[in-house]
Amino acid sequence: MRGSLRSRIYVVRWNLSELPSQTFTVPASTPPQLQPIGDKTASVGQKVHFFVKATGGQGGLTFSVSPMLTGATLEEGGSGVRATFDWVPKTADIGARALTFTAEDEYCQRASQTITITVNP
């Protein structure tokens, strides 16, 4: 299932002639929320290192970045609530790069945030 679900409480009731009436409350999951990342500035040869953190969601979260820069890594860690981004820009990377980070839970609920990394000589 793709798309986002709104957080709601669903109540299920049924009556069976041999059993008493039962009520169960099943909470819907809360979509993931990314903590603010913020734009970054770096120089050629200077390591760019930061965490992408998220809360909410159902089950563990999967993190991704698009586009993935040449030589960059995004490693999940912290019990499915954060990922570590590392990158050492080269001369060819001078300028601004827009990156979109996404956290997705097991029900395909997503949160995304776009930042800019500016590389100076």
ChimeraX commands (.cxc) that place a marker at each C-alpha (Angstrom):
marker #1 position 0.00,0.00,0.00 radius 0.5
marker #1 position 1.41,3.39,-0.96 radius 0.5
marker #1 position 0.49,6.82,0.31 radius 0.5
marker #1 position 0.01,8.17,3.77 radius 0.5
marker #1 position -2.47,7.12,6.39 radius 0.5
marker #1 position -3.94,9.56,8.84 radius 0.5
marker #1 position -3.61,8.72,12.49 radius 0.5
marker #1 position -6.98,7.51,13.71 radius 0.5
marker #1 position -8.44,5.09,16.21 radius 0.5
marker #1 position -10.55,2.31,14.72 radius 0.5
marker #1 position -13.09,0.52,16.90 radius 0.5
marker #1 position -14.23,-2.95,15.89 radius 0.5
marker #1 position -17.36,-4.47,17.47 radius 0.5
marker #1 position -19.16,-7.70,16.87 radius 0.5
marker #1 position -21.81,-9.79,18.56 radius 0.5
marker #1 position -21.98,-13.54,18.51 radius 0.5
marker #1 position -24.98,-15.25,20.03 radius 0.5
marker #1 position -22.82,-17.56,22.19 radius 0.5
marker #1 position -20.33,-14.91,23.33 radius 0.5
marker #1 position -20.66,-11.56,25.06 radius 0.5
marker #1 position -20.10,-8.42,22.99 radius 0.5
marker #1 position -16.41,-7.50,22.60 radius 0.5
marker #1 position -14.81,-4.13,21.81 radius 0.5
marker #1 position -11.23,-3.74,20.59 radius 0.5
marker #1 position -9.47,-0.47,19.92 radius 0.5
marker #1 position -6.78,-0.67,17.24 radius 0.5
marker #1 position -4.67,2.49,16.87 radius 0.5
marker #1 position -3.51,3.42,13.37 radius 0.5
marker #1 position 0.19,4.13,13.04 radius 0.5
marker #1 position 1.58,7.63,13.04 radius 0.5
marker #1 position 3.53,8.57,9.90 radius 0.5
marker #1 position 7.25,9.21,10.35 radius 0.5
marker #1 position 8.43,12.76,11.01 radius 0.5
marker #1 position 11.92,13.91,10.04 radius 0.5
marker #1 position 13.69,16.24,12.41 radius 0.5
marker #1 position 14.99,19.39,10.68 radius 0.5
marker #1 position 18.29,18.72,8.91 radius 0.5
marker #1 position 19.19,22.18,7.60 radius 0.5
marker #1 position 21.36,23.25,4.68 radius 0.5
marker #1 position 25.09,22.50,4.85 radius 0.5
marker #1 position 28.24,24.22,3.58 radius 0.5
marker #1 position 31.53,22.43,2.95 radius 0.5
marker #1 position 34.87,22.90,1.24 radius 0.5
marker #1 position 36.57,20.59,-1.24 radius 0.5
marker #1 position 38.22,17.76,0.71 radius 0.5
marker #1 position 36.30,18.59,3.92 radius 0.5
marker #1 position 34.14,15.74,5.22 radius 0.5
marker #1 position 30.42,16.45,5.41 radius 0.5
marker #1 position 28.96,14.44,8.32 radius 0.5
marker #1 position 25.50,14.68,9.86 radius 0.5
marker #1 position 22.61,12.61,11.19 radius 0.5
marker #1 position 19.16,12.27,9.66 radius 0.5
marker #1 position 16.74,11.56,12.52 radius 0.5
marker #1 position 13.08,10.57,12.47 radius 0.5
marker #1 position 10.33,9.70,14.92 radius 0.5
marker #1 position 7.02,7.90,14.58 radius 0.5
marker #1 position 6.13,5.38,11.93 radius 0.5
marker #1 position 5.33,1.71,12.35 radius 0.5
marker #1 position 8.22,-0.68,12.85 radius 0.5
marker #1 position 11.74,0.23,11.87 radius 0.5
marker #1 position 12.36,3.07,9.46 radius 0.5
marker #1 position 14.26,2.86,6.18 radius 0.5
marker #1 position 16.24,5.93,5.16 radius 0.5
marker #1 position 17.17,7.02,1.64 radius 0.5
marker #1 position 18.61,10.03,-0.17 radius 0.5
marker #1 position 18.11,11.16,-3.75 radius 0.5
marker #1 position 20.24,11.74,-5.63 radius 0.5
marker #1 position 23.02,9.79,-3.97 radius 0.5
marker #1 position 26.21,11.77,-4.52 radius 0.5
marker #1 position 29.30,9.98,-5.84 radius 0.5
marker #1 position 31.32,8.76,-2.88 radius 0.5
marker #1 position 28.60,9.55,-0.32 radius 0.5
marker #1 position 27.19,7.04,2.16 radius 0.5
marker #1 position 23.94,6.93,4.12 radius 0.5
marker #1 position 24.13,4.28,6.83 radius 0.5
marker #1 position 21.18,3.38,9.02 radius 0.5
marker #1 position 21.75,3.06,12.74 radius 0.5
marker #1 position 20.31,3.99,16.08 radius 0.5
marker #1 position 17.57,1.34,16.20 radius 0.5
marker #1 position 15.87,2.48,13.02 radius 0.5
marker #1 position 15.45,6.11,14.08 radius 0.5
marker #1 position 18.47,7.69,12.43 radius 0.5
marker #1 position 20.93,7.44,9.59 radius 0.5
marker #1 position 24.42,8.89,9.17 radius 0.5
marker #1 position 25.33,10.81,6.00 radius 0.5
marker #1 position 29.03,11.10,5.09 radius 0.5
marker #1 position 30.61,12.63,1.99 radius 0.5
marker #1 position 33.93,14.17,1.03 radius 0.5
marker #1 position 33.36,16.54,-1.91 radius 0.5
marker #1 position 35.87,16.86,-4.72 radius 0.5
marker #1 position 36.70,19.77,-7.03 radius 0.5
marker #1 position 34.08,18.56,-9.52 radius 0.5
marker #1 position 31.45,18.95,-6.78 radius 0.5
marker #1 position 31.88,22.74,-6.33 radius 0.5
marker #1 position 28.47,24.42,-6.31 radius 0.5
marker #1 position 25.09,23.70,-4.77 radius 0.5
marker #1 position 23.48,20.26,-4.63 radius 0.5
marker #1 position 19.86,19.65,-3.61 radius 0.5
marker #1 position 19.33,16.35,-1.79 radius 0.5
marker #1 position 16.04,14.86,-0.63 radius 0.5
marker #1 position 16.15,12.62,2.44 radius 0.5
marker #1 position 13.26,10.23,3.09 radius 0.5
marker #1 position 12.27,8.06,6.06 radius 0.5
marker #1 position 9.75,5.29,5.28 radius 0.5
marker #1 position 8.08,2.85,7.66 radius 0.5
marker #1 position 6.89,-0.72,7.03 radius 0.5
marker #1 position 3.46,0.57,5.87 radius 0.5
marker #1 position 5.08,2.79,3.20 radius 0.5
marker #1 position 4.27,5.97,5.10 radius 0.5
marker #1 position 6.94,8.54,4.29 radius 0.5
marker #1 position 8.39,11.83,5.37 radius 0.5
marker #1 position 10.82,13.73,3.15 radius 0.5
marker #1 position 12.96,16.82,3.49 radius 0.5
marker #1 position 15.09,18.57,0.86 radius 0.5
marker #1 position 18.30,20.35,1.81 radius 0.5
marker #1 position 21.11,22.05,-0.11 radius 0.5
marker #1 position 24.77,21.23,0.34 radius 0.5
marker #1 position 26.97,24.02,-1.01 radius 0.5
marker #1 position 30.58,23.08,-1.80 radius 0.5
marker #1 position 33.17,25.88,-1.90 radius 0.5
marker #1 position 36.69,25.64,-3.36 radius 0.5
marker link #1:1,2 radius 0.2
marker link #1:2,3 radius 0.2
marker link #1:3,4 radius 0.2
marker link #1:4,5 radius 0.2
marker link #1:5,6 radius 0.2
marker link #1:6,7 radius 0.2
marker link #1:7,8 radius 0.2
marker link #1:8,9 radius 0.2
marker link #1:9,10 radius 0.2
marker link #1:10,11 radius 0.2
marker link #1:11,12 radius 0.2
marker link #1:12,13 radius 0.2
marker link #1:13,14 radius 0.2
marker link #1:14,15 radius 0.2
marker link #1:15,16 radius 0.2
marker link #1:16,17 radius 0.2
marker link #1:17,18 radius 0.2
marker link #1:18,19 radius 0.2
marker link #1:19,20 radius 0.2
marker link #1:20,21 radius 0.2
marker link #1:21,22 radius 0.2
marker link #1:22,23 radius 0.2
marker link #1:23,24 radius 0.2
marker link #1:24,25 radius 0.2
marker link #1:25,26 radius 0.2
marker link #1:26,27 radius 0.2
marker link #1:27,28 radius 0.2
marker link #1:28,29 radius 0.2
marker link #1:29,30 radius 0.2
marker link #1:30,31 radius 0.2
marker link #1:31,32 radius 0.2
marker link #1:32,33 radius 0.2
marker link #1:33,34 radius 0.2
marker link #1:34,35 radius 0.2
marker link #1:35,36 radius 0.2
marker link #1:36,37 radius 0.2
marker link #1:37,38 radius 0.2
marker link #1:38,39 radius 0.2
marker link #1:39,40 radius 0.2
marker link #1:40,41 radius 0.2
marker link #1:41,42 radius 0.2
marker link #1:42,43 radius 0.2
marker link #1:43,44 radius 0.2
marker link #1:44,45 radius 0.2
marker link #1:45,46 radius 0.2
marker link #1:46,47 radius 0.2
marker link #1:47,48 radius 0.2
marker link #1:48,49 radius 0.2
marker link #1:49,50 radius 0.2
marker link #1:50,51 radius 0.2
marker link #1:51,52 radius 0.2
marker link #1:52,53 radius 0.2
marker link #1:53,54 radius 0.2
marker link #1:54,55 radius 0.2
marker link #1:55,56 radius 0.2
marker link #1:56,57 radius 0.2
marker link #1:57,58 radius 0.2
marker link #1:58,59 radius 0.2
marker link #1:59,60 radius 0.2
marker link #1:60,61 radius 0.2
marker link #1:61,62 radius 0.2
marker link #1:62,63 radius 0.2
marker link #1:63,64 radius 0.2
marker link #1:64,65 radius 0.2
marker link #1:65,66 radius 0.2
marker link #1:66,67 radius 0.2
marker link #1:67,68 radius 0.2
marker link #1:68,69 radius 0.2
marker link #1:69,70 radius 0.2
marker link #1:70,71 radius 0.2
marker link #1:71,72 radius 0.2
marker link #1:72,73 radius 0.2
marker link #1:73,74 radius 0.2
marker link #1:74,75 radius 0.2
marker link #1:75,76 radius 0.2
marker link #1:76,77 radius 0.2
marker link #1:77,78 radius 0.2
marker link #1:78,79 radius 0.2
marker link #1:79,80 radius 0.2
marker link #1:80,81 radius 0.2
marker link #1:81,82 radius 0.2
marker link #1:82,83 radius 0.2
marker link #1:83,84 radius 0.2
marker link #1:84,85 radius 0.2
marker link #1:85,86 radius 0.2
marker link #1:86,87 radius 0.2
marker link #1:87,88 radius 0.2
marker link #1:88,89 radius 0.2
marker link #1:89,90 radius 0.2
marker link #1:90,91 radius 0.2
marker link #1:91,92 radius 0.2
marker link #1:92,93 radius 0.2
marker link #1:93,94 radius 0.2
marker link #1:94,95 radius 0.2
marker link #1:95,96 radius 0.2
marker link #1:96,97 radius 0.2
marker link #1:97,98 radius 0.2
marker link #1:98,99 radius 0.2
marker link #1:99,100 radius 0.2
marker link #1:100,101 radius 0.2
marker link #1:101,102 radius 0.2
marker link #1:102,103 radius 0.2
marker link #1:103,104 radius 0.2
marker link #1:104,105 radius 0.2
marker link #1:105,106 radius 0.2
marker link #1:106,107 radius 0.2
marker link #1:107,108 radius 0.2
marker link #1:108,109 radius 0.2
marker link #1:109,110 radius 0.2
marker link #1:110,111 radius 0.2
marker link #1:111,112 radius 0.2
marker link #1:112,113 radius 0.2
marker link #1:113,114 radius 0.2
marker link #1:114,115 radius 0.2
marker link #1:115,116 radius 0.2
marker link #1:116,117 radius 0.2
marker link #1:117,118 radius 0.2
marker link #1:118,119 radius 0.2
marker link #1:119,120 radius 0.2
marker link #1:120,121 radius 0.2
view
